[in-house]
Amino acid sequence: MSADHASGRGRMLTGIAWAVLLLGLWLWGREITDGPGGSAAPTTGDVAAVGRPLLQVELPDAHDPVAGARPRRVEVPSLGVAAPVSPRGLDSFGAVDPPPYEQPRTVGWYRDGARPGASGVALLVGHVDTRSKPAVFYGLSSARPGEQIRITGADGSVTEFTIDDVQVFSRDKFDAKKVYGPRVAGRAELRLITCGGTYDHEARAYTANVVVSAYLTGATGSPPTARS
């Protein structure tokens, strides 16, 4: 392993920056599903997001949940993101295991959670940077309500989500309910998560997490959820 690779590995999503996901998943597993969404503006941390008030936009109605499919590709046109998606589980610490360090342009989907488009919250995680260059979610903090996210499924279906909230949670103020719990019961929702704030060299981790929340507003080629 090269010195550059070792340093990059330490810089990219190690330690506390991803360990906060462990708390969220633990609480989420205990069926914490209540709690409204947070403010529409980032609350702390990321320089790119702080100081730019988010415009109030009229958001479309939610689409009924669909069956959902294993995600194959995610696109955020406003950010220039078009990336493959890899199913991921939990690492040895119990946190969401991000894509390998050698794949900084790949997004990870928490495979034991909801599928995009299905009722519940689907989780997508990605690196913010490497030691030397931006990674797939580098511009995530500049996302804005009303912008679109498209997920292409392994079956060819396409689900479209509309962003309704962008926040930056510091390590000591990470709100698991807002990050992992659904904002509206029974709705199909999506979270894009990466590191934010500043890089703490002592902890070898970022000081915060950027969390973009979205909800299903369109679906093509995916069957609706069966109704009882």
Secondary structure as GFF3:
##gff-version 3
##sequence-region A 1 228
A	DSSP	alpha_helix	3	11	.	.	.	ID=ss1
A	DSSP	alpha_helix	16	29	.	.	.	ID=ss2
A	DSSP	beta_strand	71	76	.	.	.	ID=ss3
A	DSSP	three_ten_helix	77	79	.	.	.	ID=ss4
A	DSSP	beta_strand	81	88	.	.	.	ID=ss5
A	DSSP	beta_strand	107	110	.	.	.	ID=ss6
A	DSSP	beta_strand	120	125	.	.	.	ID=ss7
A	DSSP	three_ten_helix	140	142	.	.	.	ID=ss8
A	DSSP	beta_strand	148	153	.	.	.	ID=ss9
A	DSSP	beta_strand	158	170	.	.	.	ID=ss10
A	DSSP	three_ten_helix	171	173	.	.	.	ID=ss11
A	DSSP	alpha_helix	176	180	.	.	.	ID=ss12
A	DSSP	beta_strand	188	200	.	.	.	ID=ss13
A	DSSP	beta_strand	205	220	.	.	.	ID=ss14
###
